[in-house]
């Protein structure tokens, strides 16, 4: 089992920044890929950014150049630095960990609200 706890969400004005954290515990050695996803009201959950155990990253086109995903292996934590935030970034942000056995674990989510 893998447990994920997100933090760092909140209310910010457009153009501002937030940093989300995803702390992992449990069988973390099983984790291959960690990603950030978001779900806005009335919309499907979408991938925002992912990072592999080897440090390879991938971003949704809508956040490229504004968001940065990174990991601190010593702290078992993955971060999502979000800059130049827009109202359309408003959503619940979820952290997910994919194991080498292709099992996905989800965190509880953290609300990000960007006011115009």
Backbone atoms as SQL, in Angstrom:
CREATE TABLE atoms (id INTEGER PRIMARY KEY, chain TEXT, resi INTEGER, resn TEXT, atom TEXT, x REAL, y REAL, z REAL);
INSERT INTO atoms VALUES
  (1, 'A', 1, 'UNK', 'N', 0.830, -1.189, 0.000),
  (2, 'A', 1, 'UNK', 'CA', 0.000, 0.000, 0.000),
  (3, 'A', 1, 'UNK', 'C', 0.870, 1.247, 0.000),
  (4, 'A', 2, 'UNK', 'N', 0.372, 2.268, -0.650),
  (5, 'A', 2, 'UNK', 'CA', 1.020, 3.577, -0.696),
  (6, 'A', 2, 'UNK', 'C', 0.005, 4.608, -0.226),
  (7, 'A', 3, 'UNK', 'N', 0.437, 5.468, 0.660),
  (8, 'A', 3, 'UNK', 'CA', -0.419, 6.560, 1.116),
  (9, 'A', 3, 'UNK', 'C', 0.146, 7.888, 0.603),
  (10, 'A', 4, 'UNK', 'N', -0.748, 8.751, 0.147),
  (11, 'A', 4, 'UNK', 'CA', -0.360, 10.043, -0.400),
  (12, 'A', 4, 'UNK', 'C', -1.148, 11.139, 0.307),
  (13, 'A', 5, 'UNK', 'N', -0.454, 12.181, 0.702),
  (14, 'A', 5, 'UNK', 'CA', -1.109, 13.313, 1.360),
  (15, 'A', 5, 'UNK', 'C', -0.686, 14.593, 0.650),
  (16, 'A', 6, 'UNK', 'N', -1.672, 15.292, 0.086),
  (17, 'A', 6, 'UNK', 'CA', -1.392, 16.556, -0.591),
  (18, 'A', 6, 'UNK', 'C', -1.556, 17.723, 0.375),
  (19, 'A', 7, 'UNK', 'N', -0.840, 18.793, 0.085),
  (20, 'A', 7, 'UNK', 'CA', -0.985, 20.032, 0.832),
  (21, 'A', 7, 'UNK', 'C', -0.549, 21.183, -0.046),
  (22, 'A', 8, 'UNK', 'N', -0.880, 22.390, 0.391),
  (23, 'A', 8, 'UNK', 'CA', -0.411, 23.574, -0.313),
  (24, 'A', 8, 'UNK', 'C', -1.447, 24.304, -1.140),
  (25, 'A', 9, 'UNK', 'N', -2.642, 23.761, -1.226),
  (26, 'A', 9, 'UNK', 'CA', -3.672, 24.451, -1.986),
  (27, 'A', 9, 'UNK', 'C', -4.145, 25.705, -1.263),
  (28, 'A', 10, 'UNK', 'N', -4.971, 26.475, -1.957),
  (29, 'A', 10, 'UNK', 'CA', -5.503, 27.685, -1.357),
  (30, 'A', 10, 'UNK', 'C', -6.087, 28.616, -2.381),
  (31, 'A', 11, 'UNK', 'N', -6.313, 29.843, -1.944),
  (32, 'A', 11, 'UNK', 'CA', -6.884, 30.888, -2.788),
  (33, 'A', 11, 'UNK', 'C', -5.783, 31.863, -3.172),
  (34, 'A', 12, 'UNK', 'N', -5.674, 32.160, -4.459),
  (35, 'A', 12, 'UNK', 'CA', -4.640, 33.066, -4.938),
  (36, 'A', 12, 'UNK', 'C', -5.212, 33.906, -6.075),
  (37, 'A', 13, 'UNK', 'N', -4.692, 35.100, -6.231),
  (38, 'A', 13, 'UNK', 'CA', -5.124, 35.938, -7.338),
  (39, 'A', 13, 'UNK', 'C', -4.454, 35.511, -8.629),
  (40, 'A', 14, 'UNK', 'N', -5.095, 35.815, -9.729),
  (41, 'A', 14, 'UNK', 'CA', -4.514, 35.521, -11.032),
  (42, 'A', 14, 'UNK', 'C', -3.126, 36.142, -11.140),
  (43, 'A', 15, 'UNK', 'N', -2.206, 35.376, -11.689),
  (44, 'A', 15, 'UNK', 'CA', -0.824, 35.818, -11.795),
  (45, 'A', 15, 'UNK', 'C', 0.041, 35.383, -10.630),
  (46, 'A', 16, 'UNK', 'N', -0.605, 34.871, -9.585),
  (47, 'A', 16, 'UNK', 'CA', 0.131, 34.452, -8.405),
  (48, 'A', 16, 'UNK', 'C', 0.692, 33.048, -8.519),
  (49, 'A', 17, 'UNK', 'N', 1.268, 32.574, -7.416),
  (50, 'A', 17, 'UNK', 'CA', 1.930, 31.275, -7.391),
  (51, 'A', 17, 'UNK', 'C', 1.492, 30.468, -6.175),
  (52, 'A', 18, 'UNK', 'N', 1.539, 29.168, -6.339),
  (53, 'A', 18, 'UNK', 'CA', 1.335, 28.221, -5.242),
  (54, 'A', 18, 'UNK', 'C', 2.266, 27.045, -5.452),
  (55, 'A', 19, 'UNK', 'N', 2.627, 26.392, -4.368),
  (56, 'A', 19, 'UNK', 'CA', 3.390, 25.153, -4.476),
  (57, 'A', 19, 'UNK', 'C', 2.637, 24.056, -3.741),
  (58, 'A', 20, 'UNK', 'N', 2.300, 23.022, -4.477),
  (59, 'A', 20, 'UNK', 'CA', 1.641, 21.858, -3.905),
  (60, 'A', 20, 'UNK', 'C', 2.675, 20.811, -3.533),
  (61, 'A', 21, 'UNK', 'N', 2.390, 20.090, -2.468),
  (62, 'A', 21, 'UNK', 'CA', 3.266, 19.008, -2.033),
  (63, 'A', 21, 'UNK', 'C', 2.477, 17.713, -1.963),
  (64, 'A', 22, 'UNK', 'N', 3.144, 16.627, -2.278),
  (65, 'A', 22, 'UNK', 'CA', 2.549, 15.298, -2.193),
  (66, 'A', 22, 'UNK', 'C', 3.533, 14.413, -1.441),
  (67, 'A', 23, 'UNK', 'N', 3.204, 14.103, -0.205),
  (68, 'A', 23, 'UNK', 'CA', 4.070, 13.284, 0.623),
  (69, 'A', 23, 'UNK', 'C', 3.625, 11.832, 0.564),
  (70, 'A', 24, 'UNK', 'N', 4.559, 10.952, 0.258),
  (71, 'A', 24, 'UNK', 'CA', 4.258, 9.533, 0.118),
  (72, 'A', 24, 'UNK', 'C', 4.787, 8.752, 1.307),
  (73, 'A', 25, 'UNK', 'N', 4.047, 7.712, 1.675),
  (74, 'A', 25, 'UNK', 'CA', 4.489, 6.811, 2.734),
  (75, 'A', 25, 'UNK', 'C', 4.010, 5.413, 2.385),
  (76, 'A', 26, 'UNK', 'N', 4.503, 4.437, 3.137),
  (77, 'A', 26, 'UNK', 'CA', 4.145, 3.054, 2.863),
  (78, 'A', 26, 'UNK', 'C', 5.195, 2.399, 1.981),
  (79, 'A', 27, 'UNK', 'N', 4.738, 1.624, 1.012),
  (80, 'A', 27, 'UNK', 'CA', 5.649, 0.889, 0.124),
  (81, 'A', 27, 'UNK', 'C', 6.140, 1.785, -1.013),
  (82, 'A', 28, 'UNK', 'N', 6.854, 2.811, -0.649),
  (83, 'A', 28, 'UNK', 'CA', 7.256, 3.811, -1.640),
  (84, 'A', 28, 'UNK', 'C', 8.249, 3.266, -2.656),
  (85, 'A', 29, 'UNK', 'N', 8.928, 2.181, -2.308),
  (86, 'A', 29, 'UNK', 'CA', 9.889, 1.611, -3.254),
  (87, 'A', 29, 'UNK', 'C', 9.184, 1.037, -4.476),
  (88, 'A', 30, 'UNK', 'N', 7.875, 0.835, -4.345),
  (89, 'A', 30, 'UNK', 'CA', 7.094, 0.301, -5.463),
  (90, 'A', 30, 'UNK', 'C', 6.698, 1.383, -6.479),
  (91, 'A', 31, 'UNK', 'N', 6.915, 2.645, -6.120),
  (92, 'A', 31, 'UNK', 'CA', 6.426, 3.746, -6.948),
  (93, 'A', 31, 'UNK', 'C', 7.316, 3.946, -8.170),
  (94, 'A', 32, 'UNK', 'N', 6.696, 4.022, -9.346),
  (95, 'A', 32, 'UNK', 'CA', 7.420, 4.271, -10.590),
  (96, 'A', 32, 'UNK', 'C', 7.199, 5.701, -11.067),
  (97, 'A', 33, 'UNK', 'N', 5.951, 6.104, -11.115),
  (98, 'A', 33, 'UNK', 'CA', 5.598, 7.429, -11.644),
  (99, 'A', 33, 'UNK', 'C', 4.675, 8.126, -10.656),
  (100, 'A', 34, 'UNK', 'N', 4.902, 9.404, -10.472),
  (101, 'A', 34, 'UNK', 'CA', 4.005, 10.223, -9.656),
  (102, 'A', 34, 'UNK', 'C', 3.479, 11.354, -10.533),
  (103, 'A', 35, 'UNK', 'N', 2.204, 11.604, -10.434),
  (104, 'A', 35, 'UNK', 'CA', 1.614, 12.648, -11.259),
  (105, 'A', 35, 'UNK', 'C', 0.672, 13.534, -10.473),
  (106, 'A', 36, 'UNK', 'N', 0.481, 14.707, -11.010),
  (107, 'A', 36, 'UNK', 'CA', -0.536, 15.625, -10.504),
  (108, 'A', 36, 'UNK', 'C', -1.671, 15.679, -11.519),
  (109, 'A', 37, 'UNK', 'N', -2.875, 15.596, -11.019),
  (110, 'A', 37, 'UNK', 'CA', -4.082, 15.647, -11.840),
  (111, 'A', 37, 'UNK', 'C', -5.006, 16.705, -11.245),
  (112, 'A', 38, 'UNK', 'N', -5.937, 17.174, -12.035),
  (113, 'A', 38, 'UNK', 'CA', -6.883, 18.138, -11.506),
  (114, 'A', 38, 'UNK', 'C', -8.270, 17.895, -12.074),
  (115, 'A', 39, 'UNK', 'N', -9.256, 18.313, -11.301),
  (116, 'A', 39, 'UNK', 'CA', -10.636, 18.163, -11.736),
  (117, 'A', 39, 'UNK', 'C', -11.407, 19.414, -11.357),
  (118, 'A', 40, 'UNK', 'N', -11.880, 20.104, -12.372),
  (119, 'A', 40, 'UNK', 'CA', -12.703, 21.293, -12.169),
  (120, 'A', 40, 'UNK', 'C', -14.166, 20.876, -12.118),
  (121, 'A', 41, 'UNK', 'N', -15.012, 21.685, -11.504),
  (122, 'A', 41, 'UNK', 'CA', -16.439, 21.330, -11.417),
  (123, 'A', 41, 'UNK', 'C', -17.048, 21.077, -12.796),
  (124, 'A', 42, 'UNK', 'N', -17.716, 19.947, -12.934),
  (125, 'A', 42, 'UNK', 'CA', -18.372, 19.611, -14.184),
  (126, 'A', 42, 'UNK', 'C', -17.459, 19.113, -15.274),
  (127, 'A', 43, 'UNK', 'N', -16.184, 18.932, -14.960),
  (128, 'A', 43, 'UNK', 'CA', -15.226, 18.465, -15.962),
  (129, 'A', 43, 'UNK', 'C', -14.580, 17.167, -15.527),
  (130, 'A', 44, 'UNK', 'N', -13.994, 16.478, -16.501),
  (131, 'A', 44, 'UNK', 'CA', -13.298, 15.243, -16.201),
  (132, 'A', 44, 'UNK', 'C', -11.929, 15.546, -15.574),
  (133, 'A', 45, 'UNK', 'N', -11.452, 14.593, -14.811),
  (134, 'A', 45, 'UNK', 'CA', -10.121, 14.718, -14.242),
  (135, 'A', 45, 'UNK', 'C', -9.105, 14.655, -15.373),
  (136, 'A', 46, 'UNK', 'N', -8.100, 15.537, -15.302),
  (137, 'A', 46, 'UNK', 'CA', -7.090, 15.568, -16.350),
  (138, 'A', 46, 'UNK', 'C', -5.689, 15.559, -15.757),
  (139, 'A', 47, 'UNK', 'N', -4.772, 15.049, -16.543),
  (140, 'A', 47, 'UNK', 'CA', -3.373, 15.019, -16.134),
  (141, 'A', 47, 'UNK', 'C', -2.769, 16.409, -16.282),
  (142, 'A', 48, 'UNK', 'N', -2.001, 16.809, -15.285),
  (143, 'A', 48, 'UNK', 'CA', -1.331, 18.111, -15.302),
  (144, 'A', 48, 'UNK', 'C', 0.168, 17.925, -15.545),
  (145, 'A', 49, 'UNK', 'N', 0.794, 17.065, -14.751),
  (146, 'A', 49, 'UNK', 'CA', 2.230, 16.853, -14.861),
  (147, 'A', 49, 'UNK', 'C', 2.573, 15.515, -14.233),
  (148, 'A', 50, 'UNK', 'N', 3.586, 14.857, -14.788),
  (149, 'A', 50, 'UNK', 'CA', 4.044, 13.594, -14.221),
  (150, 'A', 50, 'UNK', 'C', 5.561, 13.596, -14.168),
  (151, 'A', 51, 'UNK', 'N', 6.093, 12.793, -13.241),
  (152, 'A', 51, 'UNK', 'CA', 7.539, 12.628, -13.128),
  (153, 'A', 51, 'UNK', 'C', 7.832, 11.169, -12.844),
  (154, 'A', 52, 'UNK', 'N', 8.808, 10.619, -13.553),
  (155, 'A', 52, 'UNK', 'CA', 9.159, 9.216, -13.377),
  (156, 'A', 52, 'UNK', 'C', 10.212, 9.071, -12.291),
  (157, 'A', 53, 'UNK', 'N', 10.472, 7.837, -11.922),
  (158, 'A', 53, 'UNK', 'CA', 11.502, 7.571, -10.923),
  (159, 'A', 53, 'UNK', 'C', 12.873, 8.021, -11.428),
  (160, 'A', 54, 'UNK', 'N', 13.023, 8.100, -12.740),
  (161, 'A', 54, 'UNK', 'CA', 14.279, 8.561, -13.321),
  (162, 'A', 54, 'UNK', 'C', 14.340, 10.052, -13.526),
  (163, 'A', 55, 'UNK', 'N', 13.275, 10.752, -13.132),
  (164, 'A', 55, 'UNK', 'CA', 13.278, 12.202, -13.232),
  (165, 'A', 55, 'UNK', 'C', 12.749, 12.773, -14.532),
  (166, 'A', 56, 'UNK', 'N', 12.235, 11.930, -15.405),
  (167, 'A', 56, 'UNK', 'CA', 11.663, 12.418, -16.661),
  (168, 'A', 56, 'UNK', 'C', 10.303, 13.036, -16.375),
  (169, 'A', 57, 'UNK', 'N', 10.070, 14.200, -16.951),
  (170, 'A', 57, 'UNK', 'CA', 8.830, 14.928, -16.687),
  (171, 'A', 57, 'UNK', 'C', 8.013, 15.111, -17.969),
  (172, 'A', 58, 'UNK', 'N', 6.727, 15.285, -17.768),
  (173, 'A', 58, 'UNK', 'CA', 5.835, 15.559, -18.888),
  (174, 'A', 58, 'UNK', 'C', 4.706, 16.451, -18.374),
  (175, 'A', 59, 'UNK', 'N', 4.296, 17.397, -19.239),
  (176, 'A', 59, 'UNK', 'CA', 3.302, 18.378, -18.819),
  (177, 'A', 59, 'UNK', 'C', 2.158, 18.470, -19.813),
  (178, 'A', 60, 'UNK', 'N', 1.004, 18.822, -19.300),
  (179, 'A', 60, 'UNK', 'CA', -0.100, 19.158, -20.179),
  (180, 'A', 60, 'UNK', 'C', 0.232, 20.466, -20.893),
  (181, 'A', 61, 'UNK', 'N', -0.218, 20.588, -22.124),
  (182, 'A', 61, 'UNK', 'CA', 0.082, 21.797, -22.898),
  (183, 'A', 61, 'UNK', 'C', -0.394, 23.057, -22.193),
  (184, 'A', 62, 'UNK', 'N', -1.485, 22.938, -21.472),
  (185, 'A', 62, 'UNK', 'CA', -2.084, 24.110, -20.837),
  (186, 'A', 62, 'UNK', 'C', -1.242, 24.677, -19.696),
  (187, 'A', 63, 'UNK', 'N', -0.282, 23.895, -19.195),
  (188, 'A', 63, 'UNK', 'CA', 0.519, 24.368, -18.056),
  (189, 'A', 63, 'UNK', 'C', 2.001, 24.469, -18.378),
  (190, 'A', 64, 'UNK', 'N', 2.392, 24.081, -19.569),
  (191, 'A', 64, 'UNK', 'CA', 3.814, 24.136, -19.941),
  (192, 'A', 64, 'UNK', 'C', 4.343, 25.559, -19.826),
  (193, 'A', 65, 'UNK', 'N', 5.505, 25.678, -19.206),
  (194, 'A', 65, 'UNK', 'CA', 6.116, 26.979, -19.028),
  (195, 'A', 65, 'UNK', 'C', 5.656, 27.701, -17.778),
  (196, 'A', 66, 'UNK', 'N', 4.584, 27.184, -17.146),
  (197, 'A', 66, 'UNK', 'CA', 4.078, 27.824, -15.926),
  (198, 'A', 66, 'UNK', 'C', 4.216, 26.927, -14.695),
  (199, 'A', 67, 'UNK', 'N', 4.058, 25.634, -14.881),
  (200, 'A', 67, 'UNK', 'CA', 4.124, 24.673, -13.778),
  (201, 'A', 67, 'UNK', 'C', 5.410, 23.863, -13.880),
  (202, 'A', 68, 'UNK', 'N', 5.928, 23.482, -12.714),
  (203, 'A', 68, 'UNK', 'CA', 7.117, 22.636, -12.666),
  (204, 'A', 68, 'UNK', 'C', 6.907, 21.533, -11.634),
  (205, 'A', 69, 'UNK', 'N', 7.085, 20.300, -12.069),
  (206, 'A', 69, 'UNK', 'CA', 6.996, 19.169, -11.146),
  (207, 'A', 69, 'UNK', 'C', 8.408, 18.746, -10.771),
  (208, 'A', 70, 'UNK', 'N', 8.599, 18.405, -9.502),
  (209, 'A', 70, 'UNK', 'CA', 9.917, 17.977, -9.040),
  (210, 'A', 70, 'UNK', 'C', 9.724, 16.997, -7.891),
  (211, 'A', 71, 'UNK', 'N', 10.801, 16.313, -7.545),
  (212, 'A', 71, 'UNK', 'CA', 10.716, 15.345, -6.458),
  (213, 'A', 71, 'UNK', 'C', 11.928, 15.458, -5.555),
  (214, 'A', 72, 'UNK', 'N', 11.696, 15.243, -4.262),
  (215, 'A', 72, 'UNK', 'CA', 12.755, 15.184, -3.271),
  (216, 'A', 72, 'UNK', 'C', 12.720, 13.777, -2.689),
  (217, 'A', 73, 'UNK', 'N', 13.608, 12.923, -3.167),
  (218, 'A', 73, 'UNK', 'CA', 13.581, 11.517, -2.757),
  (219, 'A', 73, 'UNK', 'C', 13.873, 11.359, -1.271),
  (220, 'A', 74, 'UNK', 'N', 14.682, 12.229, -0.731),
  (221, 'A', 74, 'UNK', 'CA', 15.016, 12.143, 0.695),
  (222, 'A', 74, 'UNK', 'C', 13.789, 12.384, 1.575),
  (223, 'A', 75, 'UNK', 'N', 12.851, 13.192, 1.070),
  (224, 'A', 75, 'UNK', 'CA', 11.639, 13.499, 1.819),
  (225, 'A', 75, 'UNK', 'C', 10.427, 12.727, 1.306),
  (226, 'A', 76, 'UNK', 'N', 10.646, 11.886, 0.298),
  (227, 'A', 76, 'UNK', 'CA', 9.534, 11.120, -0.290),
  (228, 'A', 76, 'UNK', 'C', 8.383, 12.044, -0.686),
  (229, 'A', 77, 'UNK', 'N', 8.748, 13.150, -1.283),
  (230, 'A', 77, 'UNK', 'CA', 7.762, 14.186, -1.609),
  (231, 'A', 77, 'UNK', 'C', 7.926, 14.650, -3.047),
  (232, 'A', 78, 'UNK', 'N', 6.796, 14.849, -3.701),
  (233, 'A', 78, 'UNK', 'CA', 6.761, 15.418, -5.041),
  (234, 'A', 78, 'UNK', 'C', 6.062, 16.762, -4.957),
  (235, 'A', 79, 'UNK', 'N', 6.602, 17.736, -5.674),
  (236, 'A', 79, 'UNK', 'CA', 6.072, 19.090, -5.628),
  (237, 'A', 79, 'UNK', 'C', 5.515, 19.497, -6.988),
  (238, 'A', 80, 'UNK', 'N', 4.590, 20.424, -6.936),
  (239, 'A', 80, 'UNK', 'CA', 4.109, 21.062, -8.156),
  (240, 'A', 80, 'UNK', 'C', 4.161, 22.564, -7.909),
  (241, 'A', 81, 'UNK', 'N', 5.145, 23.204, -8.519),
  (242, 'A', 81, 'UNK', 'CA', 5.262, 24.653, -8.436),
  (243, 'A', 81, 'UNK', 'C', 4.402, 25.254, -9.545),
  (244, 'A', 82, 'UNK', 'N', 3.452, 26.079, -9.148),
  (245, 'A', 82, 'UNK', 'CA', 2.520, 26.660, -10.111),
  (246, 'A', 82, 'UNK', 'C', 2.692, 28.173, -10.116),
  (247, 'A', 83, 'UNK', 'N', 3.127, 28.704, -11.239),
  (248, 'A', 83, 'UNK', 'CA', 3.330, 30.131, -11.411),
  (249, 'A', 83, 'UNK', 'C', 2.363, 30.682, -12.461),
  (250, 'A', 84, 'UNK', 'N', 2.215, 31.990, -12.459),
  (251, 'A', 84, 'UNK', 'CA', 1.346, 32.656, -13.444),
  (252, 'A', 84, 'UNK', 'C', -0.025, 31.998, -13.496),
  (253, 'A', 85, 'UNK', 'N', -0.594, 31.781, -12.339),
  (254, 'A', 85, 'UNK', 'CA', -1.865, 31.070, -12.269),
  (255, 'A', 85, 'UNK', 'C', -2.990, 31.846, -12.930),
  (256, 'A', 86, 'UNK', 'N', -3.902, 31.095, -13.533),
  (257, 'A', 86, 'UNK', 'CA', -5.043, 31.659, -14.240),
  (258, 'A', 86, 'UNK', 'C', -6.332, 31.150, -13.596),
  (259, 'A', 87, 'UNK', 'N', -7.426, 31.870, -13.739),
  (260, 'A', 87, 'UNK', 'CA', -8.699, 31.384, -13.193),
  (261, 'A', 87, 'UNK', 'C', -9.059, 29.980, -13.682),
  (262, 'A', 88, 'UNK', 'N', -8.677, 29.655, -14.917),
  (263, 'A', 88, 'UNK', 'CA', -8.993, 28.329, -15.445),
  (264, 'A', 88, 'UNK', 'C', -8.156, 27.223, -14.811),
  (265, 'A', 89, 'UNK', 'N', -7.190, 27.577, -13.968),
  (266, 'A', 89, 'UNK', 'CA', -6.445, 26.568, -13.214),
  (267, 'A', 89, 'UNK', 'C', -7.198, 26.141, -11.957),
  (268, 'A', 90, 'UNK', 'N', -8.307, 26.805, -11.664),
  (269, 'A', 90, 'UNK', 'CA', -9.097, 26.468, -10.486),
  (270, 'A', 90, 'UNK', 'C', -9.612, 25.038, -10.592),
  (271, 'A', 91, 'UNK', 'N', -9.338, 24.240, -9.574),
  (272, 'A', 91, 'UNK', 'CA', -9.726, 22.830, -9.574),
  (273, 'A', 91, 'UNK', 'C', -9.292, 22.199, -8.259),
  (274, 'A', 92, 'UNK', 'N', -9.742, 20.967, -8.057),
  (275, 'A', 92, 'UNK', 'CA', -9.165, 20.144, -7.006),
  (276, 'A', 92, 'UNK', 'C', -7.978, 19.409, -7.633),
  (277, 'A', 93, 'UNK', 'N', -6.844, 19.526, -6.991),
  (278, 'A', 93, 'UNK', 'CA', -5.625, 18.903, -7.501),
  (279, 'A', 93, 'UNK', 'C', -5.346, 17.631, -6.705),
  (280, 'A', 94, 'UNK', 'N', -5.101, 16.565, -7.436),
  (281, 'A', 94, 'UNK', 'CA', -4.842, 15.258, -6.843),
  (282, 'A', 94, 'UNK', 'C', -3.445, 14.779, -7.216),
  (283, 'A', 95, 'UNK', 'N', -2.839, 14.121, -6.278),
  (284, 'A', 95, 'UNK', 'CA', -1.573, 13.446, -6.509),
  (285, 'A', 95, 'UNK', 'C', -1.881, 11.963, -6.712),
  (286, 'A', 96, 'UNK', 'N', -1.183, 11.333, -7.644),
  (287, 'A', 96, 'UNK', 'CA', -1.363, 9.902, -7.883),
  (288, 'A', 96, 'UNK', 'C', -0.008, 9.244, -8.073),
  (289, 'A', 97, 'UNK', 'N', 0.120, 8.057, -7.528),
  (290, 'A', 97, 'UNK', 'CA', 1.359, 7.285, -7.669),
  (291, 'A', 97, 'UNK', 'C', 1.052, 5.983, -8.371),
  (292, 'A', 98, 'UNK', 'N', 1.812, 5.702, -9.415),
  (293, 'A', 98, 'UNK', 'CA', 1.691, 4.451, -10.161),
  (294, 'A', 98, 'UNK', 'C', 2.851, 3.549, -9.783),
  (295, 'A', 99, 'UNK', 'N', 2.524, 2.335, -9.371),
  (296, 'A', 99, 'UNK', 'CA', 3.584, 1.393, -9.023),
  (297, 'A', 99, 'UNK', 'C', 4.088, 0.664, -10.265),
  (298, 'A', 100, 'UNK', 'N', 5.173, -0.084, -10.090),
  (299, 'A', 100, 'UNK', 'CA', 5.710, -0.887, -11.187),
  (300, 'A', 100, 'UNK', 'C', 4.717, -1.989, -11.586),
  (301, 'A', 101, 'UNK', 'N', 3.801, -2.316, -10.685),
  (302, 'A', 101, 'UNK', 'CA', 2.779, -3.319, -10.998),
  (303, 'A', 101, 'UNK', 'C', 1.525, -2.673, -11.578),
  (304, 'A', 102, 'UNK', 'N', 1.644, -1.390, -11.944),
  (305, 'A', 102, 'UNK', 'CA', 0.545, -0.648, -12.575),
  (306, 'A', 102, 'UNK', 'C', -0.660, -0.451, -11.668),
  (307, 'A', 103, 'UNK', 'N', -0.438, -0.416, -10.380),
  (308, 'A', 103, 'UNK', 'CA', -1.488, -0.038, -9.436),
  (309, 'A', 103, 'UNK', 'C', -1.390, 1.454, -9.193),
  (310, 'A', 104, 'UNK', 'N', -2.518, 2.137, -9.198),
  (311, 'A', 104, 'UNK', 'CA', -2.530, 3.586, -8.978),
  (312, 'A', 104, 'UNK', 'C', -3.153, 3.899, -7.620),
  (313, 'A', 105, 'UNK', 'N', -2.464, 4.736, -6.893),
  (314, 'A', 105, 'UNK', 'CA', -2.958, 5.227, -5.615),
  (315, 'A', 105, 'UNK', 'C', -3.205, 6.723, -5.725),
  (316, 'A', 106, 'UNK', 'N', -4.276, 7.177, -5.073),
  (317, 'A', 106, 'UNK', 'CA', -4.657, 8.591, -5.123),
  (318, 'A', 106, 'UNK', 'C', -4.588, 9.226, -3.748),
  (319, 'A', 107, 'UNK', 'N', -4.252, 10.503, -3.743),
  (320, 'A', 107, 'UNK', 'CA', -4.381, 11.280, -2.532),
  (321, 'A', 107, 'UNK', 'C', -5.798, 11.806, -2.405),
  (322, 'A', 108, 'UNK', 'N', -6.037, 12.573, -1.354),
  (323, 'A', 108, 'UNK', 'CA', -7.387, 13.045, -1.062),
  (324, 'A', 108, 'UNK', 'C', -7.737, 14.319, -1.828),
  (325, 'A', 109, 'UNK', 'N', -6.752, 14.975, -2.376),
  (326, 'A', 109, 'UNK', 'CA', -6.984, 16.187, -3.157),
  (327, 'A', 109, 'UNK', 'C', -6.824, 17.449, -2.333),
  (328, 'A', 110, 'UNK', 'N', -6.477, 18.528, -3.019),
  (329, 'A', 110, 'UNK', 'CA', -6.358, 19.837, -2.383),
  (330, 'A', 110, 'UNK', 'C', -6.937, 20.881, -3.336),
  (331, 'A', 111, 'UNK', 'N', -7.722, 21.791, -2.790),
  (332, 'A', 111, 'UNK', 'CA', -8.414, 22.779, -3.610),
  (333, 'A', 111, 'UNK', 'C', -7.495, 23.933, -3.963),
  (334, 'A', 112, 'UNK', 'N', -7.471, 24.280, -5.235),
  (335, 'A', 112, 'UNK', 'CA', -6.779, 25.473, -5.712),
  (336, 'A', 112, 'UNK', 'C', -7.822, 26.377, -6.366),
  (337, 'A', 113, 'UNK', 'N', -7.914, 27.598, -5.875),
  (338, 'A', 113, 'UNK', 'CA', -8.851, 28.568, -6.421),
  (339, 'A', 113, 'UNK', 'C', -8.085, 29.814, -6.847),
  (340, 'A', 114, 'UNK', 'N', -8.244, 30.189, -8.109),
  (341, 'A', 114, 'UNK', 'CA', -7.571, 31.362, -8.652),
  (342, 'A', 114, 'UNK', 'C', -8.632, 32.403, -8.979),
  (343, 'A', 115, 'UNK', 'N', -8.547, 33.538, -8.324),
  (344, 'A', 115, 'UNK', 'CA', -9.529, 34.599, -8.553),
  (345, 'A', 115, 'UNK', 'C', -9.041, 35.559, -9.630),
  (346, 'A', 116, 'UNK', 'N', -9.988, 36.101, -10.359),
  (347, 'A', 116, 'UNK', 'CA', -9.622, 37.016, -11.456),
  (348, 'A', 116, 'UNK', 'C', -9.575, 38.459, -10.977);
